[in-house]
Amino acid sequence: MSFNFTFDGTTMPAIDPTAGNTLEVDHSDGSDSTYGDSDGESYTTSIASSMLKYREENGRTYHIYKDGSYILPNDETENDRLDLQHQLFLLTLKNKLCLAPIKHNPPHVIDIGTGTGIWALDFADENPGSQVIGNDLSAIQPSFVPPNLQFLVDDAEETWTYNQKFDLVHARMMVGSIKDWPKFYKQAYDNMTPGGWVEIHDMSFPVRCDDNTLPKTSALSTWCELILEASRKFGSEIEEPLKYSRYMQDAGFVNVHEVRYKWPINAWPRGKEDKELGAWAMQNFLDGLQGFSLALMTRLLGWSAEEVEVLLVKVRDDLRNRRMHGYWFVHVVYGQRPEKAPVTLPADEQPSLEKPTVP
């Protein structure tokens, strides 16, 4: 059974509530040691030595190409977290790289914001007949890759100037990175073959809770509100995944589907799979919390790095607290470019809407 919902007065595509995951609280004493006992112009360019330079800030390194347009670091700590997060997505999607009904070996595929390139590497290995491109602002991808994979330094918000149309456009965890999502989906549509698919995996803020065990006064809830405030000042709101399906439809995509999963903040749910999901999600956030916070809060909210760290100590305590039953929505949204473009008649051939004159 599926249902439609309305957002800003617009009816959104149906979401199948049975397709994601539901969470039930584990009321045991939490002593399962498996999960821990604690609670403009295109700037596309091939990867070159000039792109390997990074800027250091508050002990973390950041991309120098388009400096400041992406708020997460690109150092080894963050790269390890991105690879962990890839496993978290595989766990969420039952070892699938995407949910769109694509055929094996789609000719041309692009992974926007590829990060360490791990999704693109897996896809290229599983689809040796595909030509795969991974782009990112940082040249942090491996040098030795399958022959059907190419990494580029590129800004996805600039005009796309690729020489081919794509059969699959994939992006993951780009919230906070793209400032103009309608433009992004329009560019994806314009650079896609008829019948091709776009698929986005992303997480929306703030953290949610269904049983009032996560107070609004908690450090985690406070941190979420601060990150929301900073993202608005940055010009890239992190509530945007709630609107992805509408943006796809507005760009012209059809067969738009959205599946919402829940990532528990730790291993509080009952059931082995959801408990494991929570354990991975908690580690993902513990490893990434500083990187998520430093640039946004120091650059845009005026906090010192020391003030940020004091808050994060308390946030980490909340993330480990199994008495707090919080979770994040993870959105998997995909849509298809129509096989045939809609036909628009010239103005002089448009059908008349006037009633015929009765003699």
N, C-alpha and C positions, 0 to 999 in steps of 0.2 A: 504494500500500500504506500502511496506517495502523497505528498501534499504540497500545495502552492503557498507562498507567503508573500506579503506586500512589504516593500521597502521604499520609503519616501513616496508612497502613493503609486508605486509601480509593481505589478504582479511579476514575481520572479519565477524562474523555472522550478519545477517540482524537485524536492529533495526526498530521496528514499530513506526514511528513518531506520530501515532494517539493513541498509547497506554499510553503515559505519559500525561503530562499536558502542555498547552501552556499558556503564560502569556500576558495579555493586560494591558496597563498602565491605571490607574484611573486618569483622568484629573480633577477630582473635587478638591475642596479646602482642602480635607483631614480632614474635621472636624467630621468625623464619630467617635463618642466617643467609639463605640464598639471595635475599633482597636487602640485606643489611638489618641491623637491629636498631638503628637510629631513625628517629623520626625527621642642431645647426648643420655643419658639414660633417660628413662621416670621417671618423678618425681611425678607421680600421687599419691595422698594421700587423705584420707578422711579428711574432715574439722575437725581440732583439735585446742586446745587452742593455740598451738605454732604458728598457722597460723593467729591468730587474732592480732598479733603485727604489728604495722605500724611505718613508719619513718616520722618524721616531717621535712619539708623544706619550708622556706618562708611562714610560717603560714598555710601550707596545709599538709595533710598526704598522704603518698604513700605506696604501697605494699612493704613488706619486703622480701617476697618470690621472688626469681629471681630479686633482687633489681636493679632498673634502666632499666629494659627491657621494661617497659611501662611508657609512659610519662605523663599520666593523673593521677590526684589525686584519692583517694578512700574515701574521707571524706563525711560527710552528705550533704554538699553543692553539691558535684558532684553526689552523689547518687540520690538526688532529681531531678537534671537535667536529669539523665539517665531515670528516670521514666517519666518525661515530654517528653523526646525525644521518648519514646515508644508511647505516645499518638500522637505525630507528625507523626510517621510512620503509625499508624492506620488511621490517617486522610488522609495520602498520598495514602495508599493502600485500601481505602474504607473499613476499618475494617477487612481486611484480614491479617493473620499472615505471609502468604507466597503466592507466585504466582504460584509455580510449581504445576502441576496437580496431587498432591498426593491423595491417598485414605484416608478415615477417619480411624483413629486408626492405623497408620503405627506402626509396632511392636517396632522398636527401633529408637530413635531420639536423636541427640546430638546438643546442642546449644553451639558453641565455643565462648569463651569470654562472658559469660552470664551476666556479670555485676551484677546488683541487682537481676537478675533472673526473671525479670518480663515477658519477652517473654516466657521463659520455663514454668513459672507458668500458663500463659494463655493457652499455647499449651497443657499442661498436663490436665488442666481443660476441655478443649474442646475435648480432645482425651483420655478418661479414659482407653482405651484399649492399649495405648502406654506406653512404658517404656522410660522415658525421663531423659537424663543426661544434666546438665549444668556445664561447667567448667570455671574456671577463676583463675587468679593469686591472687586475693583478696577474702577472705572469708567474703563477705559483704551481702550474701543472707540471707533470713529469715530462722528461725529454723523450723517453722511449715509449712509444704508443703504437697501437695497431696501424697498419698502413691505410686503413679507411677512416682514420681520425686525424683531425687538424685542430690545433688550438690557436686562437687569435686574441690579441688585446684589442678590445673594442668597447664602445659605450653604447649600450642598447637604446639609450634615449636619443641618440643622434639618428639621422636618416640612415636607414639600412641600404647598403649598396652592394649586396651580394650578387654574384653572377648567375645564381640559379634560384628557382622557387623551391620551397620546402614542403615535404609531405608530413612532417611533424615538427612543430615548434614546442619545445619543452622549457619550462622554467620552474625553479624551486626555491622557496624561502627568499623571495625578492621583495617582500614587504619592507618598506623603509628604504628601498633602493631606487624604485621607480617613482617619479613624482607625477607623471602624467599617464595614468593607466589607460584611459580611453585612446590616447595616441599609441600606446604600446600595442593594444589589441588591433587598432587600425593598421599599424605597420605589419603586424603578424598576418593579418588577413591579406594585405596587398602583396606580401612576399610568400604566399602559400599557393600550392597547386590546387585546382578544383578537387574537392573531396578530401583534402588534407585536414589534419587535426592540430589544434592547439591544446596544450594541457598545462595547468598551473597547479603546483602544490604549495600551500602557504598556511601560515598560522595567524590567527587574529587575536588581538588584545581586546579587553583585559582578561586576566585569569577569571574563571567562572567557578561557581560553587552552588550546588542545589540544596544543601541542607544546613546552611548558615554556620558551618564550622570554620569558615574563613572570614573573619571579621573585616569590615572595611577599614578598621584602624590597624590591621596587621601590617607588618613591614612589607610583605609581599604585595598587598593591595596598594599600599602607599607608593611603592616602587613602580607599579603598573601605571598609576595616575601620573607620576612624574615622567615616565617614558612616553606616555600618550601626549602630555603637554609639550615635551621636547620635540617629538616627531612632528607635531603640528607646526611648531616654529621652524623646523627644518624644511617643511613643505612636502613631507611624504608621510601621510597619516597611516598608522598601523592598524586602523580598522578597515582599510580598503578591501581585504579579502571578502568581506560581507557583500561587496558590490561586484565582484568579478563576473558572476554569471550575467548580470545586467549589462556590464561593459561588453562582454562577448556578443550578446544579442544586438546591442546598439551598433557594433562594428560589422554586423552582417552574418555572424556565425549562426548555424542552425544545429539541431540535435545537441543543445547545451544541457549538460548534466552536472550536478554537484553532489558530492558525497562528503559528509562531515564525519570526521573521526574525533575522538577525544584522547588527548594525551594527559593522563593523570600526573600531578606534580611529583608524585613519588609512588611507592608500592602500596598505597592504601586500599586499592580495590580488591575485591574477592575474585578468585579465579586466576589460574596460572598465567594465562596469556596476558590479561590486563595488568596483573602484578608485574610481569616481566616488562611490559610496555612502560609502566610507571617507573621502574628502576632505570631503564635506559633514558627515559625523558628527564628524570631527575639529574642524571649524570650529565646529560646534554646541557641543561641549564646551569648546573654548578660550574661546568667547564667554561661556559660562555657568558656568565653573568657579568663579569668585569668588562669583557669586550662589548657586550650589549650596552653598557651603562656609561663608560668613561667619556667617549666622544660626545654623546648626546648631552650628558649632564654638565660636563665642564664647558663645552663650547656654547651651548644654547641656554642653559639654566644658571650659569655662573657659579657652579659648585667647584670647590677645590677637589683634587684627586683624593685628598685625605678624608674629606667629608663624604665623598662617594663611598669610600671603603668602609667607613663606620656604618653606613646604612646597609651595605651589602653583607656585612657580618650577620645582621638580623634577618635579612632576606634569605640567606643560606639556611639559617635555623628553621625558618618557615618551610622552605622547600624540603627539608628532611623530616618535618613534623607530620607523622602519619595520622594524627588526629585532625589535620586540616585536609578536607576532601576536595581540593581544588583540581581543576583541569583546564586545558587549553583546547579550543576548537582548532582542528586542522582541516583545511578545505582542499579538496581535490576537485577541480573544475575543468571540464573539457568540452570542446565544441568543434564543429566541422564547418569548413568552408563549403558552400553548396557545390554540387557537381556541375551545375550550370548556373551562370550568372543570371540574376533577374533581368528581364527585358523591360526597358523603359521606352515607351512610345514617344515620338516627337510630339511637341505641344499641339500641332495641328491634327494629330491623329488620336489624341486622347478622347475616350468616349465621353459623350455629353451627359451631364447630370441633370439637364433640364427635362421636365416632363413634356412628352409630345403634345402638340396642339390638337385638340379634338375638333374635327370639322363640324 
